[in-house]
Amino acid sequence: MAILEISVVPIGTKDTSLSSYVADCIRILKKEKVLYELTAMGTNIEGDLKDLIKVALKMHQVPFKKGAHRVVTTMKIDDRKDKVGTLSGKKKAVQRKL
């Protein structure tokens, strides 16, 4: 199981607000039934890495479908082979140390 952090940013839109783009990206995650957590600066997604990459590509296309001419998408991938990594597990590991 992998964890992917993604941030999709349209460039050159008429408005500085990005919440409608974020909402449309979250709709994709709901439709795909992917476990995710929305944060203030991006979204964390959990699942099979190949599936996550496919979902990330769909999210990347959202601003283009809404009229953007340029999109910058950043991703970070945490893919462990020694044990199963989950969003909740990562948070619990830190909480135990606090």
Rosetta silent file (secondary structure, phi, psi, omega in degrees, C-alpha in Angstrom):
SEQUENCE: MAILEISVVPIGTKDTSLSSYVADCIRILKKEKVLYELTAMGTNIEGDLKDLIKVALKMHQVPFKKGAHRVVTTMKIDDRKDKVGTLSGKKKAVQRKL
SCORE:     score description
SCORE:     0.000 S_00000001
   1 L     0.000  136.526 -178.739    0.000    0.000    0.000 S_00000001
   2 E  -115.895  160.947  173.615    1.301    3.431   -0.948 S_00000001
   3 E  -123.864  131.810 -179.160    0.503    6.949    0.166 S_00000001
   4 E  -124.011  129.097  173.196    0.500    9.787   -2.330 S_00000001
   5 E  -103.010  130.103 -176.343    0.332   13.480   -1.487 S_00000001
   6 E  -133.443  143.429  173.664   -0.964   15.601   -4.357 S_00000001
   7 E  -137.141  120.758 -178.236   -1.504   19.289   -5.000 S_00000001
   8 E  -110.797  120.473 -174.964   -3.081   20.398   -8.293 S_00000001
   9 E  -127.300  115.652  173.572   -2.722   24.099   -9.094 S_00000001
  10 E   -75.069  145.016  179.907   -4.149   25.837  -12.172 S_00000001
  11 E  -112.816  136.493  174.499   -2.075   28.741  -13.446 S_00000001
  12 L    78.747   31.300  176.222   -3.503   31.912  -14.957 S_00000001
  13 L   -83.648  166.122 -178.030   -7.122   31.657  -13.883 S_00000001
  14 L   -75.400  -18.911 -175.150   -9.327   34.733  -13.574 S_00000001
  15 L  -122.556  147.301  178.305   -9.848   34.188   -9.844 S_00000001
  16 L   -80.806  -16.820  179.782   -7.359   33.627   -7.023 S_00000001
  17 L   -73.698  136.678  179.885   -9.688   31.154   -5.286 S_00000001
  18 L  -114.641    0.525 -172.668   -8.917   27.482   -5.964 S_00000001
  19 H   -60.740  -32.215  178.900  -11.625   25.835   -3.859 S_00000001
  20 H   -69.332  -33.518  176.561  -13.835   24.934   -6.835 S_00000001
  21 H   -68.808  -42.715  178.469  -10.906   23.108   -8.452 S_00000001
  22 H   -61.870  -45.095  179.688  -10.172   21.300   -5.202 S_00000001
  23 H   -58.946  -42.141  178.861  -13.833   20.325   -4.839 S_00000001
  24 H   -66.537  -34.514  175.967  -13.856   18.862   -8.360 S_00000001
  25 H   -67.459  -40.398  178.670  -10.697   16.883   -7.592 S_00000001
  26 H   -65.653  -34.971  176.476  -12.277   15.525   -4.410 S_00000001
  27 H   -59.510  -35.960  176.658  -15.333   14.477   -6.427 S_00000001
  28 H   -63.840  -45.081  179.832  -12.995   12.291   -8.490 S_00000001
  29 H   -62.613  -39.130  177.759  -11.651   10.653   -5.324 S_00000001
  30 H   -65.625  -42.013  179.685  -15.185   10.005   -4.070 S_00000001
  31 H   -64.162  -39.168 -179.259  -16.194    8.518   -7.412 S_00000001
  32 H   -80.131   -7.325 -179.934  -13.104    6.280   -7.441 S_00000001
  33 L    55.733   49.405  179.309  -13.797    5.292   -3.810 S_00000001
  34 L  -100.524  138.861  175.463  -10.227    6.043   -2.761 S_00000001
  35 E   -72.139  125.842 -176.582   -9.298    6.614    0.870 S_00000001
  36 E  -145.925  162.472  172.115   -8.140   10.225    1.147 S_00000001
  37 E  -134.479  121.736  175.183   -7.589   13.109    3.539 S_00000001
  38 E   -82.147  131.644  175.557   -7.979   16.697    2.413 S_00000001
  39 L  -119.693  175.962 -178.398   -5.507   19.080    4.032 S_00000001
  40 L   -66.502  -25.210 -174.321   -5.098   22.831    3.768 S_00000001
  41 L  -121.576    7.193 -178.934   -2.276   22.526    1.229 S_00000001
  42 L   171.229 -170.085 -179.696   -2.968   19.264   -0.598 S_00000001
  43 E  -134.321  136.159  175.855   -4.608   15.865   -0.426 S_00000001
  44 E  -101.794  134.613 -177.399   -3.240   12.562    0.846 S_00000001
  45 E  -128.104  141.592 -178.094   -4.419    9.389   -0.885 S_00000001
  46 E  -120.535  136.894  176.564   -3.908    5.766    0.167 S_00000001
  47 E   160.455 -167.541  175.705   -3.962    2.678   -2.050 S_00000001
  48 L   -66.465  134.199 -173.725   -2.166    0.627   -4.676 S_00000001
  49 H   -56.991  -42.762  179.744    0.472    2.812   -6.332 S_00000001
  50 H   -60.870  -40.466  178.232   -0.707    2.080   -9.881 S_00000001
  51 H   -66.899  -39.158 -179.852   -4.259    3.071   -8.924 S_00000001
  52 H   -64.489  -39.418  178.857   -3.035    6.224   -7.207 S_00000001
  53 H   -64.693  -40.423  178.514   -1.114    7.329  -10.301 S_00000001
  54 H   -63.609  -43.149  179.127   -4.227    6.835  -12.455 S_00000001
  55 H   -66.354  -39.758  178.914   -6.337    8.874  -10.025 S_00000001
  56 H   -61.006  -39.184  178.153   -3.645   11.586   -9.851 S_00000001
  57 H   -63.801  -40.719  177.217   -3.753   11.909  -13.643 S_00000001
  58 H   -62.646  -40.995  178.999   -7.535   12.375  -13.519 S_00000001
  59 H   -65.760  -39.084  179.402   -7.109   15.054  -10.854 S_00000001
  60 H   -61.099  -31.709 -177.907   -4.423   16.775  -12.930 S_00000001
  61 H   -77.265  -18.107 -176.243   -6.892   17.046  -15.831 S_00000001
  62 H   -52.525  -53.405 -178.344   -9.561   18.823  -13.752 S_00000001
  63 H   -62.368  -33.479  176.947   -8.298   22.405  -14.241 S_00000001
  64 H   -62.642  -41.748  179.310   -7.892   21.858  -17.994 S_00000001
  65 H   -66.274  -22.384  178.268  -11.524   20.757  -18.197 S_00000001
  66 L   -95.228    7.993  174.116  -12.465   23.958  -16.374 S_00000001
  67 L   105.056   -2.660  178.638  -10.595   26.139  -18.885 S_00000001
  68 L   -68.552  146.560  178.537   -7.092   26.453  -17.428 S_00000001
  69 L  -100.394  -12.653 -179.495   -4.276   26.527  -19.988 S_00000001
  70 E  -147.158  139.172 -179.335   -1.549   25.505  -17.559 S_00000001
  71 E  -137.724  133.767  174.809   -1.517   23.232  -14.506 S_00000001
  72 E  -112.886  119.566  178.854    1.240   22.482  -12.012 S_00000001
  73 E  -117.595  126.745  175.517    0.770   19.247  -10.075 S_00000001
  74 E  -112.812  142.054  179.901    3.155   18.187   -7.348 S_00000001
  75 E  -137.478  145.762  169.387    3.212   14.703   -5.854 S_00000001
  76 E  -126.050  137.240 -178.625    5.108   12.911   -3.125 S_00000001
  77 E  -121.082  130.511  172.615    4.939    9.122   -2.878 S_00000001
  78 E  -115.058  108.044 -175.411    5.638    7.005    0.200 S_00000001
  79 E  -127.658  104.903 -177.039    5.794    3.370   -0.933 S_00000001
  80 L  -100.726  145.418  176.736    7.090    0.860    1.617 S_00000001
  81 L  -110.907  -13.858 -177.613    7.895   -2.783    0.978 S_00000001
  82 L   -85.170  -21.311  176.154    8.843   -3.756    4.542 S_00000001
  83 L  -162.602  166.552 -179.602    5.352   -3.187    6.004 S_00000001
  84 L   -77.893  124.779  177.233    1.928   -1.842    5.111 S_00000001
  85 L  -103.069  134.707  177.782    1.787    1.943    5.359 S_00000001
  86 L  -132.461  161.730  177.218   -1.506    3.736    5.897 S_00000001
  87 H   -59.950  -47.689 -178.527   -2.564    7.316    6.482 S_00000001
  88 H   -67.462  -36.520  179.745   -3.857    6.515    9.963 S_00000001
  89 H   -63.515  -39.569  179.312   -0.787    4.416   10.779 S_00000001
  90 H   -64.381  -41.441  179.933    1.585    7.261    9.965 S_00000001
  91 H   -69.068  -41.473  179.717   -0.327    9.637   12.233 S_00000001
  92 H   -63.023  -37.195  179.360   -0.584    7.100   15.058 S_00000001
  93 H   -61.070  -40.334  178.147    3.179    6.488   14.938 S_00000001
  94 H   -70.983  -44.050 -178.998    3.823   10.193   15.569 S_00000001
  95 H   -59.081  -38.115  178.740    1.113   10.459   18.238 S_00000001
  96 H   -62.563  -32.005 -178.191    2.702    7.575   20.188 S_00000001
  97 H   -82.802  -15.865  177.861    5.962    9.470   20.275 S_00000001
  98 L   -82.018    0.000    0.000    4.310   12.663   21.537 S_00000001
